[in-house]
């Protein structure tokens, strides 16, 4: 991060505080003061988080009065004095003196006055209440909310019925008294719990004594109710887009529909209009996002992105889904993504499906297409029909079921092979299971048949097919014993496992390749019936998978302290079914696979796995990670990834609470194989009792514009100011997404 970026961020913040609004204010999420369990809550006074005020006893209409003295002036007026307490249901009034008029039912109070109900607590020096009508007023009042750290002052508070409250010359904050770091002031505030809306007139908002927002009129939701209006602005700065400023508007169209419209200014590119439409039906829901940049000053043309997701459950067992994504150009993802993972997307998925889930079977219809961002275009499924039975599934009895698929593969390129594929996979098994082990023989048949078009050499058969029987036996034992280390009682298990697989060789060279690849060898795929993913190949096999695993559990809590697995495949015949880019392998055994997970305490978690090739004494794949989480608000990660001749990266990340006020955020990833940084994140968060400030800088390797000799790094700075109990300013959502992607386990 460079010094000019910090200066740019300061300039950006100064620009944002000049915002002037004169429409409704809205939020789609509410932000409360830090809960008592949060580290930042230590910054608040111990009794600052308000507790519920009175019990809800609204059905009790009796008026109960106690005082040191009572004077009956006439048959309708009584004056109570000296520590007066009056209660009716969930309403409570305390004062030095109260004059009660039976005809008007008014309680006129003077002295030190406290009035509270289940929602509010008021203090003042002059008040009048009609408890039966839920009306009254209190002058020179201080108020607090019932369950949050809400408080403020008002020259006059008027109760206008059970659900309506008006305050004149009022203020609002969630900060402790005498520490008003942020304060909202208004000429008048009206809260209506029946309509769930609030209004404010002549509003100003100040932070650290500096006014930075003014509006002659605001509307806002009370509680979780939605209300149309402006959300708080966002701002950031980056090399890629320049200074960025956004001012989203939330439109509460209907209880089942809403929309957020966000004008987004990028100084280097221009104005982008971002919109999000959400809908909710009785059985369905969905979201439509449309981003439009009419004229990108850097790219030189209009750009846009569309994302649509939809889910529906119209009836028992039935479900439908739609997922559609589209961008105007291949560089869009890289230019407007905020995380390293998002910028690495190679294809955008477009699919629609219908599923029927019955007790004994599952039927699915899928139509799927892709937009290629990088690399070659993928095959479309137009459509894919799958059927899987679930007739049986019991231990110690005969099981028989079938999996099937019929799919039409199409392609944008009219010169490549396309066609239909039918796959049938019936199978029977008889699983014997006991407390000390299991033995599962299984016989499967895989049948693949095609109807092809656009045949080109070497494919000459229009209707090729193959049928392969597959036999397997899966067996294992479980040895268990109890041990003690000090005063800790543990359960130690040793679990050997054997998996024999036999599938005869069948020539499949005339079968096309629509969706098939080789699976990655690991502790799961070594026990699979087919070494290929997808549906175009059935691997020949005569092999034995051997593995042994061991686990160490706390016998009282069930917490797993350690897990260790070793595994290896032994081949009794050369593998002859190959993909076009594969060469035949005559190895008699696979790489040796091992994995380990160690958690000596709940705070530590260490993981690692290695695939070692005994034939050439090399590590093929190796991954290692460590996580330390000493308490709920601090986390530290280290990781290393290795794949021979292809990948070698290391990284570290943390979200570390230095003290209740300060948290340090950071992530570093480096590509050792290609000798360049992948991503750096450095940030800091400051918390007080009632506000938080987060500043994050990012440096990211640009895979599109970089070359081997000239790597290009993009830099960006994000700032978020959260006023707890009100809302936040800045790129709060972008920062959260960035940190979740860059720091494993965030937020801690």
HELIX and SHEET records of a PDB file:
HELIX    1   1 UNK A    3  UNK A   16  1                                  14    
HELIX    2   2 UNK A   39  UNK A   43  5                                   5    
HELIX    3   3 UNK A  332  UNK A  336  1                                   5    
HELIX    4   4 UNK A  340  UNK A  343  1                                   4    
HELIX    5   5 UNK A  525  UNK A  527  5                                   3    
HELIX    6   6 UNK A  732  UNK A  742  1                                  11    
SHEET    1   A 3 UNK A  63  UNK A  66  0                                        
SHEET    2   A 3 UNK A  77  UNK A  88 -1                                        
SHEET    3   A 3 UNK A  69  UNK A  72 -1                                        
SHEET    1   B11 UNK A  63  UNK A  66  0                                        
SHEET    2   B11 UNK A  77  UNK A  88 -1                                        
SHEET    3   B11 UNK A  91  UNK A 101 -1                                        
SHEET    4   B11 UNK A 106  UNK A 116 -1                                        
SHEET    5   B11 UNK A 120  UNK A 130 -1                                        
SHEET    6   B11 UNK A 135  UNK A 145 -1                                        
SHEET    7   B11 UNK A 151  UNK A 160 -1                                        
SHEET    8   B11 UNK A 164  UNK A 172 -1                                        
SHEET    9   B11 UNK A 182  UNK A 192 -1                                        
SHEET   10   B11 UNK A 197  UNK A 207 -1                                        
SHEET   11   B11 UNK A 210  UNK A 221 -1                                        
SHEET    1   C27 UNK A 229  UNK A 230  0                                        
SHEET    2   C27 UNK A 242  UNK A 254 -1                                        
SHEET    3   C27 UNK A 234  UNK A 238 -1                                        
SHEET    4   C27 UNK A 713  UNK A 723 -1                                        
SHEET    5   C27 UNK A 691  UNK A 701 -1                                        
SHEET    6   C27 UNK A 676  UNK A 687 -1                                        
SHEET    7   C27 UNK A 662  UNK A 671 -1                                        
SHEET    8   C27 UNK A 647  UNK A 657 -1                                        
SHEET    9   C27 UNK A 634  UNK A 643 -1                                        
SHEET   10   C27 UNK A 618  UNK A 631 -1                                        
SHEET   11   C27 UNK A 604  UNK A 613 -1                                        
SHEET   12   C27 UNK A 592  UNK A 598 -1                                        
SHEET   13   C27 UNK A 560  UNK A 571 -1                                        
SHEET   14   C27 UNK A 541  UNK A 554 -1                                        
SHEET   15   C27 UNK A 488  UNK A 503 -1                                        
SHEET   16   C27 UNK A 465  UNK A 477 -1                                        
SHEET   17   C27 UNK A 437  UNK A 453 -1                                        
SHEET   18   C27 UNK A 418  UNK A 434 -1                                        
SHEET   19   C27 UNK A 398  UNK A 410 -1                                        
SHEET   20   C27 UNK A 380  UNK A 389 -1                                        
SHEET   21   C27 UNK A 361  UNK A 372 -1                                        
SHEET   22   C27 UNK A 347  UNK A 357 -1                                        
SHEET   23   C27 UNK A 318  UNK A 327 -1                                        
SHEET   24   C27 UNK A 303  UNK A 312 -1                                        
SHEET   25   C27 UNK A 284  UNK A 293 -1                                        
SHEET   26   C27 UNK A 270  UNK A 280 -1                                        
SHEET   27   C27 UNK A 257  UNK A 266 -1                                        
SHEET    1   D 5 UNK A 229  UNK A 230  0                                        
SHEET    2   D 5 UNK A 242  UNK A 254 -1                                        
SHEET    3   D 5 UNK A 234  UNK A 238 -1                                        
SHEET    4   D 5 UNK A 713  UNK A 723 -1                                        
SHEET    5   D 5 UNK A 727  UNK A 730 -1                                        
SHEET    1   E16 UNK A 229  UNK A 230  0                                        
SHEET    2   E16 UNK A 242  UNK A 254 -1                                        
SHEET    3   E16 UNK A 234  UNK A 238 -1                                        
SHEET    4   E16 UNK A 713  UNK A 723 -1                                        
SHEET    5   E16 UNK A 691  UNK A 701 -1                                        
SHEET    6   E16 UNK A 676  UNK A 687 -1                                        
SHEET    7   E16 UNK A 662  UNK A 671 -1                                        
SHEET    8   E16 UNK A 647  UNK A 657 -1                                        
SHEET    9   E16 UNK A 634  UNK A 643 -1                                        
SHEET   10   E16 UNK A 618  UNK A 631 -1                                        
SHEET   11   E16 UNK A 604  UNK A 613 -1                                        
SHEET   12   E16 UNK A 592  UNK A 598 -1                                        
SHEET   13   E16 UNK A 560  UNK A 571 -1                                        
SHEET   14   E16 UNK A 541  UNK A 554 -1                                        
SHEET   15   E16 UNK A 488  UNK A 503 -1                                        
SHEET   16   E16 UNK A 479  UNK A 485 -1                                        
SHEET    1   F 2 UNK A 517  UNK A 518  0                                        
SHEET    2   F 2 UNK A 532  UNK A 533 -1                                        
END                                                                             
